[in-house]
Amino acid sequence: MSSGEREVERQVLAGIEEEGVPYTVFSGDDAVSASELARCAALRSPLQVGVGVAAAGEVSVRHAKLVDPLPELSSGAASDPVTARILGHNAARIVVGLPLKPDN
């Protein structure tokens, strides 16, 4: 789900596409955090993984079975293009069961 900055959203989607995982984009509320957008997306996804992009550009990846967000799967603040793309890769890698990319 996204209510966020278009370039950040584009980079997240590019990371997902590069891993070959299907996705759907839904619009979210501007007042909702990236973590909450990701949780809502994960709960409605048959793959049980969601990515949230907040209005300020923060990115969060969540799995439907995890109650709390993992800090290593969140940009923490407005995301730069490289971090956004890595988080997109990692969301897709959770779906297919591959090791996550480091965020260096």
Contacts in CASP RR format, 6 or more apart in sequence:
PFRMAT RR
TARGET T0000
AUTHOR 0000-0000-0000
METHOD contacts of the structure
MODEL  1
MSSGEREVERQVLAGIEEEGVPYTVFSGDDAVSASELARCAALRSPLQVG
VGVAAAGEVSVRHAKLVDPLPELSSGAASDPVTARILGHNAARIVVGLPL
KPDN
1 25 0 8 1.000
1 26 0 8 1.000
1 27 0 8 1.000
1 28 0 8 1.000
1 37 0 8 1.000
1 38 0 8 1.000
1 40 0 8 1.000
1 41 0 8 1.000
1 50 0 8 1.000
1 51 0 8 1.000
1 52 0 8 1.000
1 53 0 8 1.000
2 9 0 8 1.000
2 25 0 8 1.000
2 26 0 8 1.000
2 27 0 8 1.000
2 28 0 8 1.000
2 37 0 8 1.000
2 52 0 8 1.000
2 53 0 8 1.000
3 27 0 8 1.000
3 28 0 8 1.000
3 29 0 8 1.000
3 30 0 8 1.000
3 32 0 8 1.000
3 37 0 8 1.000
3 53 0 8 1.000
3 54 0 8 1.000
3 55 0 8 1.000
4 30 0 8 1.000
4 53 0 8 1.000
4 54 0 8 1.000
4 55 0 8 1.000
4 56 0 8 1.000
4 57 0 8 1.000
5 53 0 8 1.000
5 55 0 8 1.000
5 56 0 8 1.000
5 57 0 8 1.000
5 78 0 8 1.000
7 81 0 8 1.000
8 53 0 8 1.000
8 57 0 8 1.000
8 59 0 8 1.000
8 78 0 8 1.000
8 79 0 8 1.000
8 81 0 8 1.000
8 84 0 8 1.000
9 25 0 8 1.000
9 53 0 8 1.000
9 84 0 8 1.000
11 79 0 8 1.000
11 81 0 8 1.000
11 82 0 8 1.000
11 84 0 8 1.000
11 85 0 8 1.000
11 88 0 8 1.000
12 51 0 8 1.000
12 53 0 8 1.000
12 59 0 8 1.000
12 84 0 8 1.000
12 85 0 8 1.000
12 87 0 8 1.000
12 88 0 8 1.000
12 91 0 8 1.000
13 23 0 8 1.000
13 25 0 8 1.000
13 88 0 8 1.000
14 85 0 8 1.000
14 88 0 8 1.000
15 85 0 8 1.000
15 86 0 8 1.000
15 88 0 8 1.000
15 89 0 8 1.000
15 92 0 8 1.000
16 23 0 8 1.000
16 51 0 8 1.000
16 88 0 8 1.000
16 89 0 8 1.000
16 91 0 8 1.000
16 92 0 8 1.000
17 23 0 8 1.000
18 89 0 8 1.000
18 92 0 8 1.000
19 88 0 8 1.000
19 89 0 8 1.000
19 92 0 8 1.000
19 93 0 8 1.000
19 95 0 8 1.000
19 96 0 8 1.000
19 98 0 8 1.000
20 92 0 8 1.000
21 47 0 8 1.000
21 91 0 8 1.000
21 92 0 8 1.000
21 95 0 8 1.000
21 96 0 8 1.000
22 47 0 8 1.000
24 45 0 8 1.000
26 41 0 8 1.000
26 44 0 8 1.000
28 37 0 8 1.000
30 55 0 8 1.000
31 55 0 8 1.000
32 40 0 8 1.000
32 54 0 8 1.000
33 54 0 8 1.000
33 58 0 8 1.000
33 60 0 8 1.000
34 52 0 8 1.000
34 53 0 8 1.000
34 54 0 8 1.000
34 57 0 8 1.000
34 58 0 8 1.000
34 59 0 8 1.000
34 60 0 8 1.000
34 74 0 8 1.000
34 75 0 8 1.000
34 76 0 8 1.000
35 52 0 8 1.000
35 60 0 8 1.000
35 62 0 8 1.000
35 69 0 8 1.000
35 74 0 8 1.000
37 52 0 8 1.000
37 53 0 8 1.000
37 54 0 8 1.000
37 60 0 8 1.000
38 50 0 8 1.000
38 51 0 8 1.000
38 52 0 8 1.000
38 60 0 8 1.000
38 61 0 8 1.000
38 62 0 8 1.000
38 69 0 8 1.000
39 50 0 8 1.000
39 62 0 8 1.000
39 64 0 8 1.000
39 69 0 8 1.000
41 50 0 8 1.000
41 51 0 8 1.000
41 52 0 8 1.000
41 62 0 8 1.000
42 48 0 8 1.000
42 49 0 8 1.000
42 50 0 8 1.000
42 62 0 8 1.000
42 63 0 8 1.000
42 64 0 8 1.000
43 64 0 8 1.000
45 64 0 8 1.000
47 95 0 8 1.000
48 63 0 8 1.000
48 64 0 8 1.000
48 65 0 8 1.000
49 61 0 8 1.000
49 62 0 8 1.000
49 63 0 8 1.000
49 64 0 8 1.000
49 91 0 8 1.000
49 94 0 8 1.000
49 95 0 8 1.000
50 61 0 8 1.000
50 62 0 8 1.000
50 63 0 8 1.000
50 64 0 8 1.000
50 91 0 8 1.000
51 59 0 8 1.000
51 60 0 8 1.000
51 61 0 8 1.000
51 62 0 8 1.000
51 87 0 8 1.000
51 88 0 8 1.000
51 91 0 8 1.000
52 59 0 8 1.000
52 60 0 8 1.000
52 61 0 8 1.000
52 62 0 8 1.000
53 59 0 8 1.000
53 84 0 8 1.000
54 60 0 8 1.000
56 77 0 8 1.000
56 78 0 8 1.000
57 75 0 8 1.000
57 78 0 8 1.000
57 79 0 8 1.000
58 74 0 8 1.000
58 75 0 8 1.000
58 76 0 8 1.000
58 77 0 8 1.000
58 78 0 8 1.000
58 79 0 8 1.000
59 74 0 8 1.000
59 75 0 8 1.000
59 79 0 8 1.000
59 83 0 8 1.000
59 84 0 8 1.000
59 87 0 8 1.000
59 88 0 8 1.000
60 69 0 8 1.000
60 73 0 8 1.000
60 74 0 8 1.000
60 75 0 8 1.000
60 76 0 8 1.000
60 87 0 8 1.000
61 70 0 8 1.000
61 73 0 8 1.000
61 74 0 8 1.000
61 87 0 8 1.000
61 88 0 8 1.000
61 90 0 8 1.000
61 91 0 8 1.000
61 94 0 8 1.000
62 69 0 8 1.000
62 73 0 8 1.000
63 94 0 8 1.000
72 100 0 8 1.000
72 103 0 8 1.000
73 87 0 8 1.000
73 90 0 8 1.000
73 91 0 8 1.000
74 87 0 8 1.000
75 83 0 8 1.000
75 84 0 8 1.000
75 87 0 8 1.000
79 87 0 8 1.000
83 103 0 8 1.000
86 101 0 8 1.000
86 103 0 8 1.000
89 101 0 8 1.000
90 100 0 8 1.000
90 101 0 8 1.000
93 99 0 8 1.000
93 100 0 8 1.000
93 101 0 8 1.000
94 100 0 8 1.000
END
